[in-house]
Structure formats: structure tokens, C-alpha cells
Amino acid sequence: MRRVILLLGVLTGCATGAERMNLDRPPSSAELGMGYDDAVALSSDYVAHQGYPDAEFLAAERVAPNIWCVRFGLSPRGSQHRLDVYFDGQRRVLVRKQEIHGLSASWIPQGG
């Protein structure tokens, strides 16, 4: 009977220890998807192949657990354009592309 109780105690301890190890272990790169550098590289390749040779990298941010938004400036003289590309970091595929046309502005101080 002692052997059975001892065996059950050891097995329970091993199972509990294994669960703790899994909870404390950092997530793998496969679980996290792509990182910042991967998102920038993938989106830069995409933008170059889509006919935006003068696109200038502006920023990259994770907007959801597996979604990256990478922004590029497309500013010809006199206007402000931006291209935002969204990639699924887990599957490494484009999920959205948005070209934003804006106005340029400058501060004009008022005399007083």
C-alpha cells in the first residue's frame, strides 16, 4: 500500500511540475508570429514589388495579437500620401492595404 501511495505522490508531483514549466516558459516564435523586423522586411518587399519605389518607411506597430500595421510615406512634392499595409503575422499574408491621401499644412502665426 505504501508503494502505491508513494507512486501516486511522485506522479502527481511530476504532473504538477510539468504544468508549471509550461506556464512559465516564454512563448515560442511560432506562437508569437513575426516580430517587428520581420514585419518591416515583409512589408518593404511587398511595397517595392507593388510599384512604390520611393516609399519611405515611417513606422510599424502590432495592432492586434497577430496583425502588424506598417506605414510608408508616399509624398510627392506638394501633397502628403501614406500607405498602410496590414499583415497577419502568423500566416505572413497581407490582410489589408490602405492608401491615404491627405493635405499638407503649416502653422501660420497670427499677428497681434
N, C-alpha and C positions, 0 to 999 in steps of 0.2 A: 504494500500500500504506500509506503514511504517513497518508493521509486516512482510510482505513478504521480504522486503529488509533486515530487521534485521535477519530474519530466514536464508536467504541466506548467510549473513555475518558470522553468527555463524557456519553454516555447512561448509563453505569454510575454516574458521579458524580451525575447528576440523580436516578436511581432511588434511590440510597442516601440522598441528601439528603431526598427526599420521605418515605422511610420514617422517618428521624429526626424530621422535622417531625411526623408523625402520632403518634409515640410521646411526644414532648414536649408536645404540645398538650393542654390540660386537657379533660376530658370535657365534652360539651355538656349542657345541662339535660335534653334528651330522653334522653340516656344515663343520667343520674343519677336520673331520675324526679322526683318532687316533693320539695321541701325542707321544712324544719321549719315555716315559716309556712304553706305550702300544706297540710301535714298537719293543722295545728291548725285552720285555717279550714274545710277539708273535713269534718273530724270534728265540729266545733262545729255546722255546718249540719245534719249528719246527726242528731246528738243532739237538737237543737232540733225537728227535723221528726218524730222518733220519740216525742215526748211526754215529754221530760225537761226541762221548762222551768227547773228550779232546778239543773241540773247545773253543777258548778263545775270548770273546767279545773284539773288537777293537774300533768300532765307529758306530754311527748311524747318518744319515742325511736325511733330506727331499730333494729329488732331483727333485720333481715336486709337484704341489699343493696337490695331494693325494697319492704320491708314496714315500715310505721310502726305503732307502738302508741301510742295517745293515751288517757290516763286522765282520767276525770272522777269527782268525788266526788258521791255521791247520799245525803247524810247527813241524814235527818230526825232530830229530837231523840231521843236515847237509843240510837241504833244507828249503825253505820258501814257504808255501802254504797259500792261502787265500780263503775264501768262502764268496761271496757276495750274500745276499738274498734280493729280492725286493718285498715289499708288497704294495698292494693297500689299503691305509688307510681307505677309505670309505667302501669298501666291506670286508676288512680284509682277503684277499686271496693272496696267492703267485702269483706273475706275472712273476718272473724270478729267476733263481738260476744259479750262475756262479762260478765255481771253478777255481782259478788262480794258476798256478804253476810257480814259479819264481826261480831265483838263489839268493843265499846269496852272499854278497860281503863285503869286508872290505877295508879300506883305507890303502894303502901301501906307506909310505913316501919315496920319492926319496932322495938318498944321494947327497950331493953337495958340 
